Amino acid sequence: MTAMAVTLVGLLLLVAAVVVFVAWRDRNRLSSDEDPGAVLRAGAEQDRHEAERHIVQGQAASRNMPNNSM
């Protein structure tokens, strides 16, 4: 019975050590808040949106301008 209790405690300690190690390793691996690729994609998407908005505003302004040709 004593051998069984010692084995069980040993297994529980081993499982706890593995859980602590994996949590520590994942925390170090995920130290940055954002994925660098996602940051680049978001910046490119924002630039594209601003360029499209600029084009649409230019088209709207040219439609509202009076025609100078006679």
MIDREN-412608 format. One record per atom (N, C-alpha, C): residue number from 1; residue in three letters; chain; x, z, y. Coordinates in nm, 2 decimals, padded with zeros to 4 digits, m for minus. Atoms other than C-alpha are relative to their C-alpha. Layout:
BEGIN
<rec><seq>NUM</seq><type>ALA</type><mol>A</mol><X>X</X><Z>Z</Z><Y>Y</Y></rec>
...
//
This chain:
BEGIN
<rec><seq>1</seq><type>MET</type><mol>A</mol><X>00.08</X><Z>00.00</Z><Y>m00.12</Y></rec>
<rec><seq>1</seq><type>MET</type><mol>A</mol><X>00.00</X><Z>00.00</Z><Y>00.00</Y></rec>
<rec><seq>1</seq><type>MET</type><mol>A</mol><X>00.09</X><Z>00.00</Z><Y>00.13</Y></rec>
<rec><seq>2</seq><type>THR</type><mol>A</mol><X>m00.08</X><Z>m00.01</Z><Y>m00.12</Y></rec>
<rec><seq>2</seq><type>THR</type><mol>A</mol><X>00.28</X><Z>00.08</Z><Y>00.24</Y></rec>
<rec><seq>2</seq><type>THR</type><mol>A</mol><X>00.07</X><Z>m00.14</Z><Y>00.02</Y></rec>
<rec><seq>3</seq><type>ALA</type><mol>A</mol><X>m00.06</X><Z>00.13</Z><Y>m00.01</Y></rec>
<rec><seq>3</seq><type>ALA</type><mol>A</mol><X>00.45</X><Z>m00.26</Z><Y>00.17</Y></rec>
<rec><seq>3</seq><type>ALA</type><mol>A</mol><X>m00.10</X><Z>m00.10</Z><Y>00.06</Y></rec>
<rec><seq>4</seq><type>MET</type><mol>A</mol><X>00.10</X><Z>00.09</Z><Y>m00.05</Y></rec>
<rec><seq>4</seq><type>MET</type><mol>A</mol><X>00.12</X><Z>m00.43</Z><Y>00.25</Y></rec>
<rec><seq>4</seq><type>MET</type><mol>A</mol><X>m00.02</X><Z>00.03</Z><Y>00.15</Y></rec>
<rec><seq>5</seq><type>ALA</type><mol>A</mol><X>00.01</X><Z>m00.04</Z><Y>m00.14</Y></rec>
<rec><seq>5</seq><type>ALA</type><mol>A</mol><X>00.09</X><Z>m00.24</Z><Y>00.59</Y></rec>
<rec><seq>5</seq><type>ALA</type><mol>A</mol><X>00.12</X><Z>m00.05</Z><Y>00.08</Y></rec>
<rec><seq>6</seq><type>VAL</type><mol>A</mol><X>m00.12</X><Z>00.04</Z><Y>m00.07</Y></rec>
<rec><seq>6</seq><type>VAL</type><mol>A</mol><X>00.45</X><Z>m00.32</Z><Y>00.68</Y></rec>
<rec><seq>6</seq><type>VAL</type><mol>A</mol><X>00.00</X><Z>m00.16</Z><Y>00.01</Y></rec>
<rec><seq>7</seq><type>THR</type><mol>A</mol><X>00.01</X><Z>00.14</Z><Y>00.00</Y></rec>
<rec><seq>7</seq><type>THR</type><mol>A</mol><X>00.40</X><Z>m00.69</Z><Y>00.59</Y></rec>
<rec><seq>7</seq><type>THR</type><mol>A</mol><X>m00.10</X><Z>m00.05</Z><Y>00.11</Y></rec>
<rec><seq>8</seq><type>LEU</type><mol>A</mol><X>00.10</X><Z>00.03</Z><Y>m00.10</Y></rec>
<rec><seq>8</seq><type>LEU</type><mol>A</mol><X>00.08</X><Z>m00.70</Z><Y>00.80</Y></rec>
<rec><seq>8</seq><type>LEU</type><mol>A</mol><X>00.05</X><Z>00.02</Z><Y>00.14</Y></rec>
<rec><seq>9</seq><type>VAL</type><mol>A</mol><X>m00.06</X><Z>m00.03</Z><Y>m00.13</Y></rec>
<rec><seq>9</seq><type>VAL</type><mol>A</mol><X>00.25</X><Z>m00.54</Z><Y>01.10</Y></rec>
<rec><seq>9</seq><type>VAL</type><mol>A</mol><X>00.10</X><Z>m00.10</Z><Y>00.04</Y></rec>
<rec><seq>10</seq><type>GLY</type><mol>A</mol><X>m00.10</X><Z>00.10</Z><Y>m00.03</Y></rec>
<rec><seq>10</seq><type>GLY</type><mol>A</mol><X>00.54</X><Z>m00.78</Z><Y>01.07</Y></rec>
<rec><seq>10</seq><type>GLY</type><mol>A</mol><X>m00.06</X><Z>m00.13</Z><Y>00.03</Y></rec>
<rec><seq>11</seq><type>LEU</type><mol>A</mol><X>00.07</X><Z>00.13</Z><Y>m00.03</Y></rec>
<rec><seq>11</seq><type>LEU</type><mol>A</mol><X>00.31</X><Z>m01.08</Z><Y>01.06</Y></rec>
<rec><seq>11</seq><type>LEU</type><mol>A</mol><X>m00.07</X><Z>00.00</Z><Y>00.14</Y></rec>
<rec><seq>12</seq><type>LEU</type><mol>A</mol><X>00.06</X><Z>m00.02</Z><Y>m00.13</Y></rec>
<rec><seq>12</seq><type>LEU</type><mol>A</mol><X>00.12</X><Z>m00.95</Z><Y>01.36</Y></rec>
<rec><seq>12</seq><type>LEU</type><mol>A</mol><X>00.10</X><Z>m00.01</Z><Y>00.11</Y></rec>
<rec><seq>13</seq><type>LEU</type><mol>A</mol><X>m00.10</X><Z>00.00</Z><Y>m00.10</Y></rec>
<rec><seq>13</seq><type>LEU</type><mol>A</mol><X>00.44</X><Z>m00.90</Z><Y>01.56</Y></rec>
<rec><seq>13</seq><type>LEU</type><mol>A</mol><X>00.06</X><Z>m00.15</Z><Y>00.01</Y></rec>
<rec><seq>14</seq><type>LEU</type><mol>A</mol><X>m00.05</X><Z>00.13</Z><Y>00.00</Y></rec>
<rec><seq>14</seq><type>LEU</type><mol>A</mol><X>00.56</X><Z>m01.25</Z><Y>01.46</Y></rec>
<rec><seq>14</seq><type>LEU</type><mol>A</mol><X>m00.10</X><Z>m00.10</Z><Y>00.07</Y></rec>
<rec><seq>15</seq><type>VAL</type><mol>A</mol><X>00.10</X><Z>00.08</Z><Y>m00.07</Y></rec>
<rec><seq>15</seq><type>VAL</type><mol>A</mol><X>00.23</X><Z>m01.41</Z><Y>01.57</Y></rec>
<rec><seq>15</seq><type>VAL</type><mol>A</mol><X>00.00</X><Z>00.03</Z><Y>00.15</Y></rec>
<rec><seq>16</seq><type>ALA</type><mol>A</mol><X>00.00</X><Z>m00.03</Z><Y>m00.14</Y></rec>
<rec><seq>16</seq><type>ALA</type><mol>A</mol><X>00.24</X><Z>m01.22</Z><Y>01.90</Y></rec>
<rec><seq>16</seq><type>ALA</type><mol>A</mol><X>00.13</X><Z>m00.06</Z><Y>00.07</Y></rec>
<rec><seq>17</seq><type>ALA</type><mol>A</mol><X>m00.12</X><Z>00.05</Z><Y>m00.06</Y></rec>
<rec><seq>17</seq><type>ALA</type><mol>A</mol><X>00.60</X><Z>m01.33</Z><Y>01.96</Y></rec>
<rec><seq>17</seq><type>ALA</type><mol>A</mol><X>m00.01</X><Z>m00.15</Z><Y>00.02</Y></rec>
<rec><seq>18</seq><type>VAL</type><mol>A</mol><X>00.02</X><Z>00.15</Z><Y>m00.02</Y></rec>
<rec><seq>18</seq><type>VAL</type><mol>A</mol><X>00.51</X><Z>m01.70</Z><Y>01.90</Y></rec>
<rec><seq>18</seq><type>VAL</type><mol>A</mol><X>m00.10</X><Z>m00.03</Z><Y>00.11</Y></rec>
<rec><seq>19</seq><type>VAL</type><mol>A</mol><X>00.10</X><Z>00.02</Z><Y>m00.11</Y></rec>
<rec><seq>19</seq><type>VAL</type><mol>A</mol><X>00.21</X><Z>m01.67</Z><Y>02.14</Y></rec>
<rec><seq>19</seq><type>VAL</type><mol>A</mol><X>00.07</X><Z>00.02</Z><Y>00.13</Y></rec>
<rec><seq>20</seq><type>VAL</type><mol>A</mol><X>m00.07</X><Z>m00.02</Z><Y>m00.13</Y></rec>
<rec><seq>20</seq><type>VAL</type><mol>A</mol><X>00.43</X><Z>m01.52</Z><Y>02.41</Y></rec>
<rec><seq>20</seq><type>VAL</type><mol>A</mol><X>00.10</X><Z>m00.11</Z><Y>00.03</Y></rec>
<rec><seq>21</seq><type>PHE</type><mol>A</mol><X>m00.10</X><Z>00.11</Z><Y>m00.02</Y></rec>
<rec><seq>21</seq><type>PHE</type><mol>A</mol><X>00.70</X><Z>m01.78</Z><Y>02.36</Y></rec>
<rec><seq>21</seq><type>PHE</type><mol>A</mol><X>m00.07</X><Z>m00.13</Z><Y>00.04</Y></rec>
<rec><seq>22</seq><type>VAL</type><mol>A</mol><X>00.06</X><Z>00.12</Z><Y>m00.03</Y></rec>
<rec><seq>22</seq><type>VAL</type><mol>A</mol><X>00.46</X><Z>m02.07</Z><Y>02.37</Y></rec>
<rec><seq>22</seq><type>VAL</type><mol>A</mol><X>m00.06</X><Z>00.01</Z><Y>00.14</Y></rec>
<rec><seq>23</seq><type>ALA</type><mol>A</mol><X>00.05</X><Z>m00.02</Z><Y>m00.14</Y></rec>
<rec><seq>23</seq><type>ALA</type><mol>A</mol><X>00.29</X><Z>m01.93</Z><Y>02.69</Y></rec>
<rec><seq>23</seq><type>ALA</type><mol>A</mol><X>00.11</X><Z>m00.01</Z><Y>00.10</Y></rec>
<rec><seq>24</seq><type>TRP</type><mol>A</mol><X>m00.11</X><Z>00.01</Z><Y>m00.10</Y></rec>
<rec><seq>24</seq><type>TRP</type><mol>A</mol><X>00.62</X><Z>m01.89</Z><Y>02.86</Y></rec>
<rec><seq>24</seq><type>TRP</type><mol>A</mol><X>00.06</X><Z>m00.14</Z><Y>00.01</Y></rec>
<rec><seq>25</seq><type>ARG</type><mol>A</mol><X>m00.05</X><Z>00.14</Z><Y>00.00</Y></rec>
<rec><seq>25</seq><type>ARG</type><mol>A</mol><X>00.74</X><Z>m02.24</Z><Y>02.76</Y></rec>
<rec><seq>25</seq><type>ARG</type><mol>A</mol><X>m00.10</X><Z>m00.09</Z><Y>00.08</Y></rec>
<rec><seq>26</seq><type>ASP</type><mol>A</mol><X>00.10</X><Z>00.08</Z><Y>m00.07</Y></rec>
<rec><seq>26</seq><type>ASP</type><mol>A</mol><X>00.41</X><Z>m02.40</Z><Y>02.89</Y></rec>
<rec><seq>26</seq><type>ASP</type><mol>A</mol><X>00.00</X><Z>00.03</Z><Y>00.15</Y></rec>
<rec><seq>27</seq><type>ARG</type><mol>A</mol><X>00.00</X><Z>m00.04</Z><Y>m00.14</Y></rec>
<rec><seq>27</seq><type>ARG</type><mol>A</mol><X>00.43</X><Z>m02.21</Z><Y>03.21</Y></rec>
<rec><seq>27</seq><type>ARG</type><mol>A</mol><X>00.12</X><Z>m00.06</Z><Y>00.07</Y></rec>
<rec><seq>28</seq><type>ASN</type><mol>A</mol><X>m00.12</X><Z>00.06</Z><Y>m00.06</Y></rec>
<rec><seq>28</seq><type>ASN</type><mol>A</mol><X>00.78</X><Z>m02.34</Z><Y>03.28</Y></rec>
<rec><seq>28</seq><type>ASN</type><mol>A</mol><X>m00.01</X><Z>m00.15</Z><Y>00.00</Y></rec>
<rec><seq>29</seq><type>ARG</type><mol>A</mol><X>00.01</X><Z>00.14</Z><Y>00.00</Y></rec>
<rec><seq>29</seq><type>ARG</type><mol>A</mol><X>00.69</X><Z>m02.69</Z><Y>03.18</Y></rec>
<rec><seq>29</seq><type>ARG</type><mol>A</mol><X>m00.10</X><Z>m00.05</Z><Y>00.11</Y></rec>
<rec><seq>30</seq><type>LEU</type><mol>A</mol><X>00.11</X><Z>00.04</Z><Y>m00.09</Y></rec>
<rec><seq>30</seq><type>LEU</type><mol>A</mol><X>00.38</X><Z>m02.70</Z><Y>03.41</Y></rec>
<rec><seq>30</seq><type>LEU</type><mol>A</mol><X>00.03</X><Z>00.07</Z><Y>00.14</Y></rec>
<rec><seq>31</seq><type>SER</type><mol>A</mol><X>m00.03</X><Z>m00.08</Z><Y>m00.12</Y></rec>
<rec><seq>31</seq><type>SER</type><mol>A</mol><X>00.56</X><Z>m02.54</Z><Y>03.71</Y></rec>
<rec><seq>31</seq><type>SER</type><mol>A</mol><X>m00.05</X><Z>m00.07</Z><Y>00.13</Y></rec>
<rec><seq>32</seq><type>SER</type><mol>A</mol><X>00.05</X><Z>00.07</Z><Y>m00.11</Y></rec>
<rec><seq>32</seq><type>SER</type><mol>A</mol><X>00.45</X><Z>m02.82</Z><Y>03.95</Y></rec>
<rec><seq>32</seq><type>SER</type><mol>A</mol><X>m00.15</X><Z>00.00</Z><Y>00.00</Y></rec>
<rec><seq>33</seq><type>ASP</type><mol>A</mol><X>00.14</X><Z>00.00</Z><Y>00.00</Y></rec>
<rec><seq>33</seq><type>ASP</type><mol>A</mol><X>00.09</X><Z>m02.81</Z><Y>04.06</Y></rec>
<rec><seq>33</seq><type>ASP</type><mol>A</mol><X>m00.06</X><Z>m00.13</Z><Y>m00.02</Y></rec>
<rec><seq>34</seq><type>GLU</type><mol>A</mol><X>00.06</X><Z>00.13</Z><Y>00.01</Y></rec>
<rec><seq>34</seq><type>GLU</type><mol>A</mol><X>00.04</X><Z>m03.18</Z><Y>04.06</Y></rec>
<rec><seq>34</seq><type>GLU</type><mol>A</mol><X>00.10</X><Z>m00.09</Z><Y>m00.08</Y></rec>
<rec><seq>35</seq><type>ASP</type><mol>A</mol><X>m00.08</X><Z>00.10</Z><Y>00.07</Y></rec>
<rec><seq>35</seq><type>ASP</type><mol>A</mol><X>00.16</X><Z>m03.47</Z><Y>03.85</Y></rec>
<rec><seq>35</seq><type>ASP</type><mol>A</mol><X>00.06</X><Z>m00.10</Z><Y>00.10</Y></rec>
<rec><seq>36</seq><type>PRO</type><mol>A</mol><X>m00.05</X><Z>00.09</Z><Y>m00.10</Y></rec>
<rec><seq>36</seq><type>PRO</type><mol>A</mol><X>00.40</X><Z>m03.68</Z><Y>04.06</Y></rec>
<rec><seq>36</seq><type>PRO</type><mol>A</mol><X>m00.06</X><Z>m00.14</Z><Y>00.00</Y></rec>
<rec><seq>37</seq><type>GLY</type><mol>A</mol><X>00.07</X><Z>00.13</Z><Y>00.01</Y></rec>
<rec><seq>37</seq><type>GLY</type><mol>A</mol><X>00.24</X><Z>m04.00</Z><Y>03.93</Y></rec>
<rec><seq>37</seq><type>GLY</type><mol>A</mol><X>m00.14</X><Z>00.00</Z><Y>00.07</Y></rec>
<rec><seq>38</seq><type>ALA</type><mol>A</mol><X>00.13</X><Z>m00.01</Z><Y>m00.06</Y></rec>
<rec><seq>38</seq><type>ALA</type><mol>A</mol><X>m00.10</X><Z>m03.88</Z><Y>04.04</Y></rec>
<rec><seq>38</seq><type>ALA</type><mol>A</mol><X>00.01</X><Z>00.00</Z><Y>00.15</Y></rec>
<rec><seq>39</seq><type>VAL</type><mol>A</mol><X>m00.03</X><Z>m00.01</Z><Y>m00.15</Y></rec>
<rec><seq>39</seq><type>VAL</type><mol>A</mol><X>00.04</X><Z>m03.80</Z><Y>04.39</Y></rec>
<rec><seq>39</seq><type>VAL</type><mol>A</mol><X>00.02</X><Z>m00.14</Z><Y>00.05</Y></rec>
<rec><seq>40</seq><type>LEU</type><mol>A</mol><X>m00.03</X><Z>00.14</Z><Y>m00.05</Y></rec>
<rec><seq>40</seq><type>LEU</type><mol>A</mol><X>00.18</X><Z>m04.16</Z><Y>04.42</Y></rec>
<rec><seq>40</seq><type>LEU</type><mol>A</mol><X>m00.13</X><Z>m00.09</Z><Y>m00.01</Y></rec>
<rec><seq>41</seq><type>ARG</type><mol>A</mol><X>00.12</X><Z>00.08</Z><Y>00.01</Y></rec>
<rec><seq>41</seq><type>ARG</type><mol>A</mol><X>m00.15</X><Z>m04.31</Z><Y>04.29</Y></rec>
<rec><seq>41</seq><type>ARG</type><mol>A</mol><X>m00.10</X><Z>00.03</Z><Y>00.11</Y></rec>
<rec><seq>42</seq><type>ALA</type><mol>A</mol><X>00.09</X><Z>m00.04</Z><Y>m00.11</Y></rec>
<rec><seq>42</seq><type>ALA</type><mol>A</mol><X>m00.35</X><Z>m04.11</Z><Y>04.54</Y></rec>
<rec><seq>42</seq><type>ALA</type><mol>A</mol><X>00.04</X><Z>m00.05</Z><Y>00.13</Y></rec>
<rec><seq>43</seq><type>GLY</type><mol>A</mol><X>m00.05</X><Z>00.05</Z><Y>m00.13</Y></rec>
<rec><seq>43</seq><type>GLY</type><mol>A</mol><X>m00.13</X><Z>m04.21</Z><Y>04.83</Y></rec>
<rec><seq>43</seq><type>GLY</type><mol>A</mol><X>m00.02</X><Z>m00.15</Z><Y>00.01</Y></rec>
<rec><seq>44</seq><type>ALA</type><mol>A</mol><X>00.02</X><Z>00.15</Z><Y>00.00</Y></rec>
<rec><seq>44</seq><type>ALA</type><mol>A</mol><X>m00.15</X><Z>m04.58</Z><Y>04.73</Y></rec>
<rec><seq>44</seq><type>ALA</type><mol>A</mol><X>m00.15</X><Z>m00.03</Z><Y>00.02</Y></rec>
<rec><seq>45</seq><type>GLU</type><mol>A</mol><X>00.14</X><Z>00.02</Z><Y>m00.01</Y></rec>
<rec><seq>45</seq><type>GLU</type><mol>A</mol><X>m00.53</X><Z>m04.55</Z><Y>04.70</Y></rec>
<rec><seq>45</seq><type>GLU</type><mol>A</mol><X>m00.05</X><Z>00.03</Z><Y>00.14</Y></rec>
<rec><seq>46</seq><type>GLN</type><mol>A</mol><X>00.03</X><Z>m00.03</Z><Y>m00.13</Y></rec>
<rec><seq>46</seq><type>GLN</type><mol>A</mol><X>m00.55</X><Z>m04.39</Z><Y>05.04</Y></rec>
<rec><seq>46</seq><type>GLN</type><mol>A</mol><X>00.04</X><Z>m00.11</Z><Y>00.10</Y></rec>
<rec><seq>47</seq><type>ASP</type><mol>A</mol><X>m00.05</X><Z>00.11</Z><Y>m00.08</Y></rec>
<rec><seq>47</seq><type>ASP</type><mol>A</mol><X>m00.34</X><Z>m04.66</Z><Y>05.20</Y></rec>
<rec><seq>47</seq><type>ASP</type><mol>A</mol><X>m00.08</X><Z>m00.13</Z><Y>m00.02</Y></rec>
<rec><seq>48</seq><type>ARG</type><mol>A</mol><X>00.09</X><Z>00.11</Z><Y>00.02</Y></rec>
<rec><seq>48</seq><type>ARG</type><mol>A</mol><X>m00.55</X><Z>m04.93</Z><Y>05.04</Y></rec>
<rec><seq>48</seq><type>ARG</type><mol>A</mol><X>m00.13</X><Z>00.01</Z><Y>00.07</Y></rec>
<rec><seq>49</seq><type>HIS</type><mol>A</mol><X>00.13</X><Z>m00.03</Z><Y>m00.06</Y></rec>
<rec><seq>49</seq><type>HIS</type><mol>A</mol><X>m00.87</X><Z>m04.77</Z><Y>05.16</Y></rec>
<rec><seq>49</seq><type>HIS</type><mol>A</mol><X>00.01</X><Z>m00.02</Z><Y>00.16</Y></rec>
<rec><seq>50</seq><type>GLU</type><mol>A</mol><X>m00.02</X><Z>00.01</Z><Y>m00.15</Y></rec>
<rec><seq>50</seq><type>GLU</type><mol>A</mol><X>m00.73</X><Z>m04.75</Z><Y>05.52</Y></rec>
<rec><seq>50</seq><type>GLU</type><mol>A</mol><X>00.02</X><Z>m00.14</Z><Y>00.04</Y></rec>
<rec><seq>51</seq><type>ALA</type><mol>A</mol><X>m00.02</X><Z>00.14</Z><Y>m00.03</Y></rec>
<rec><seq>51</seq><type>ALA</type><mol>A</mol><X>m00.62</X><Z>m05.11</Z><Y>05.51</Y></rec>
<rec><seq>51</seq><type>ALA</type><mol>A</mol><X>m00.14</X><Z>m00.08</Z><Y>m00.01</Y></rec>
<rec><seq>52</seq><type>GLU</type><mol>A</mol><X>00.13</X><Z>00.07</Z><Y>00.01</Y></rec>
<rec><seq>52</seq><type>GLU</type><mol>A</mol><X>m00.97</X><Z>m05.23</Z><Y>05.39</Y></rec>
<rec><seq>52</seq><type>GLU</type><mol>A</mol><X>m00.09</X><Z>00.04</Z><Y>00.12</Y></rec>
<rec><seq>53</seq><type>ARG</type><mol>A</mol><X>00.08</X><Z>m00.04</Z><Y>m00.11</Y></rec>
<rec><seq>53</seq><type>ARG</type><mol>A</mol><X>m01.13</X><Z>m05.02</Z><Y>05.66</Y></rec>
<rec><seq>53</seq><type>ARG</type><mol>A</mol><X>00.04</X><Z>m00.07</Z><Y>00.13</Y></rec>
<rec><seq>54</seq><type>HIS</type><mol>A</mol><X>m00.05</X><Z>00.07</Z><Y>m00.12</Y></rec>
<rec><seq>54</seq><type>HIS</type><mol>A</mol><X>m00.91</X><Z>m05.17</Z><Y>05.93</Y></rec>
<rec><seq>54</seq><type>HIS</type><mol>A</mol><X>m00.04</X><Z>m00.14</Z><Y>00.00</Y></rec>
<rec><seq>55</seq><type>ILE</type><mol>A</mol><X>00.05</X><Z>00.14</Z><Y>00.01</Y></rec>
<rec><seq>55</seq><type>ILE</type><mol>A</mol><X>m01.00</X><Z>m05.52</Z><Y>05.81</Y></rec>
<rec><seq>55</seq><type>ILE</type><mol>A</mol><X>m00.14</X><Z>m00.01</Z><Y>00.04</Y></rec>
<rec><seq>56</seq><type>VAL</type><mol>A</mol><X>00.14</X><Z>00.00</Z><Y>m00.02</Y></rec>
<rec><seq>56</seq><type>VAL</type><mol>A</mol><X>m01.37</X><Z>m05.45</Z><Y>05.81</Y></rec>
<rec><seq>56</seq><type>VAL</type><mol>A</mol><X>m00.03</X><Z>00.03</Z><Y>00.15</Y></rec>
<rec><seq>57</seq><type>GLN</type><mol>A</mol><X>00.02</X><Z>m00.03</Z><Y>m00.14</Y></rec>
<rec><seq>57</seq><type>GLN</type><mol>A</mol><X>m01.35</X><Z>m05.30</Z><Y>06.16</Y></rec>
<rec><seq>57</seq><type>GLN</type><mol>A</mol><X>00.04</X><Z>m00.11</Z><Y>00.09</Y></rec>
<rec><seq>58</seq><type>GLY</type><mol>A</mol><X>m00.05</X><Z>00.12</Z><Y>m00.08</Y></rec>
<rec><seq>58</seq><type>GLY</type><mol>A</mol><X>m01.16</X><Z>m05.60</Z><Y>06.29</Y></rec>
<rec><seq>58</seq><type>GLY</type><mol>A</mol><X>m00.11</X><Z>m00.11</Z><Y>m00.01</Y></rec>
<rec><seq>59</seq><type>GLN</type><mol>A</mol><X>00.11</X><Z>00.10</Z><Y>00.02</Y></rec>
<rec><seq>59</seq><type>GLN</type><mol>A</mol><X>m01.43</X><Z>m05.83</Z><Y>06.14</Y></rec>
<rec><seq>59</seq><type>GLN</type><mol>A</mol><X>m00.12</X><Z>00.03</Z><Y>00.08</Y></rec>
<rec><seq>60</seq><type>ALA</type><mol>A</mol><X>00.12</X><Z>m00.04</Z><Y>m00.08</Y></rec>
<rec><seq>60</seq><type>ALA</type><mol>A</mol><X>m01.71</X><Z>m05.63</Z><Y>06.30</Y></rec>
<rec><seq>60</seq><type>ALA</type><mol>A</mol><X>00.03</X><Z>m00.02</Z><Y>00.15</Y></rec>
<rec><seq>61</seq><type>ALA</type><mol>A</mol><X>m00.03</X><Z>00.01</Z><Y>m00.15</Y></rec>
<rec><seq>61</seq><type>ALA</type><mol>A</mol><X>m01.53</X><Z>m05.63</Z><Y>06.64</Y></rec>
<rec><seq>61</seq><type>ALA</type><mol>A</mol><X>00.00</X><Z>m00.15</Z><Y>00.04</Y></rec>
<rec><seq>62</seq><type>SER</type><mol>A</mol><X>00.00</X><Z>00.14</Z><Y>m00.03</Y></rec>
<rec><seq>62</seq><type>SER</type><mol>A</mol><X>m01.48</X><Z>m06.01</Z><Y>06.62</Y></rec>
<rec><seq>62</seq><type>SER</type><mol>A</mol><X>m00.14</X><Z>m00.06</Z><Y>00.00</Y></rec>
<rec><seq>63</seq><type>ARG</type><mol>A</mol><X>00.14</X><Z>00.05</Z><Y>00.00</Y></rec>
<rec><seq>63</seq><type>ARG</type><mol>A</mol><X>m01.85</X><Z>m06.07</Z><Y>06.55</Y></rec>
<rec><seq>63</seq><type>ARG</type><mol>A</mol><X>m00.07</X><Z>00.04</Z><Y>00.13</Y></rec>
<rec><seq>64</seq><type>ASN</type><mol>A</mol><X>00.07</X><Z>m00.05</Z><Y>m00.12</Y></rec>
<rec><seq>64</seq><type>ASN</type><mol>A</mol><X>m01.95</X><Z>m05.86</Z><Y>06.85</Y></rec>
<rec><seq>64</seq><type>ASN</type><mol>A</mol><X>00.06</X><Z>m00.05</Z><Y>00.13</Y></rec>
<rec><seq>65</seq><type>MET</type><mol>A</mol><X>m00.07</X><Z>00.05</Z><Y>m00.12</Y></rec>
<rec><seq>65</seq><type>MET</type><mol>A</mol><X>m01.71</X><Z>m06.02</Z><Y>07.10</Y></rec>
<rec><seq>65</seq><type>MET</type><mol>A</mol><X>m00.07</X><Z>m00.13</Z><Y>00.04</Y></rec>
<rec><seq>66</seq><type>PRO</type><mol>A</mol><X>00.06</X><Z>00.12</Z><Y>m00.05</Y></rec>
<rec><seq>66</seq><type>PRO</type><mol>A</mol><X>m01.86</X><Z>m06.29</Z><Y>07.32</Y></rec>
<rec><seq>66</seq><type>PRO</type><mol>A</mol><X>00.09</X><Z>m00.12</Z><Y>m00.02</Y></rec>
<rec><seq>67</seq><type>ASN</type><mol>A</mol><X>m00.08</X><Z>00.12</Z><Y>00.02</Y></rec>
<rec><seq>67</seq><type>ASN</type><mol>A</mol><X>m01.75</X><Z>m06.65</Z><Y>07.26</Y></rec>
<rec><seq>67</seq><type>ASN</type><mol>A</mol><X>00.05</X><Z>m00.05</Z><Y>00.13</Y></rec>
<rec><seq>68</seq><type>ASN</type><mol>A</mol><X>m00.06</X><Z>00.04</Z><Y>m00.13</Y></rec>
<rec><seq>68</seq><type>ASN</type><mol>A</mol><X>m01.50</X><Z>m06.76</Z><Y>07.53</Y></rec>
<rec><seq>68</seq><type>ASN</type><mol>A</mol><X>00.00</X><Z>m00.15</Z><Y>00.01</Y></rec>
<rec><seq>69</seq><type>SER</type><mol>A</mol><X>00.00</X><Z>00.15</Z><Y>00.00</Y></rec>
<rec><seq>69</seq><type>SER</type><mol>A</mol><X>m01.53</X><Z>m07.13</Z><Y>07.44</Y></rec>
<rec><seq>69</seq><type>SER</type><mol>A</mol><X>m00.13</X><Z>m00.05</Z><Y>00.07</Y></rec>
<rec><seq>70</seq><type>MET</type><mol>A</mol><X>00.12</X><Z>00.06</Z><Y>m00.07</Y></rec>
<rec><seq>70</seq><type>MET</type><mol>A</mol><X>m01.76</X><Z>m07.34</Z><Y>07.66</Y></rec>
<rec><seq>70</seq><type>MET</type><mol>A</mol><X>m00.02</X><Z>m00.14</Z><Y>m00.04</Y></rec>
//
